[in-house]
Amino acid sequence: MNMIYPEAAPLLPAIGRLLSSNGALIWSGILADGRREAIDAAGRSGFSLSSEQAENEWWCGTFVLARP
């Protein structure tokens, strides 16, 4: 998803329910200074960061869902 943090964070629980067991969430459109906030929000929804990239002021993270 390419969405800024305030609009995307509330959608994370629903996105987690839609992903398959091997699915990944690629979240871009995050300003680099909001990186920690995005990672924390994803973690609260059961995601863990698996990789990340930054370009200029933008940040992108790839997350996997921890499922039992």
C-alpha positions, 0 to 999 in steps of 0.5 A: 500500500502506498499511503501516508501513516495517519490514513493507513495505520487504522487499516492494518488489522483489516489488512492482516485478516486479508493476507494469506499465511505467506503474504507480505505487506509492502508499505510505502508512502511513509515520510522517513521521519515517521519510520519508527511510528509505522513500524510500531503500528505494524507491530501492534497489528501482528506484523514484523519488519522484514526489509526496508528501503529509503529514498530521499525523504520517503521510506518503505517497509516490507512486513510479514504477518506472524501467524500461529 
